[in-house]
Amino acid sequence: MTDHPARAAAAAAHICDLAEATTDPRRAYASPAEIAAVTGSLRELARHLEDALRHLEAGIGRRDDGDWAAPDGERPRPYARQAGGAVQSARAEARNMVRALDRAMEALGPFRPAP
């Protein structure tokens, strides 16, 4: 087994920390520049999420049919097809997030940090 589940859990915990730290709108962001920086970082996160979902989808498709045998002798179900389709949809949504955050970064242009 790989350490991928632990890495995904750690990434989710970091995003959870950010969400909790920004719950109070009066103290969430100190300046437009900070908003632009966080927006840019979230855009990169969405790009990496899209890549990770693409890899997950490929991993689902590469498994042998025997890997998807129903537990405890239940009748077979289309686990791979259902999971693959759901992951494919999530990947499309991540791609849409990247596009939307690209537009947000364009709007925040004057506040972007220098490269």
Secondary structure, 3 states (H helix, E strand, C coil): CCCHHHHHHHHHHHHHHHHHHCCCCCCCCCCHHHHHHHHHHHHHHHHHHHHHHHHHHHHHHHCCHHHHCCHHHCCCCCHHHHHHHHHHHHHHHHHHHHHHHHHHHHHCHHHCCCC
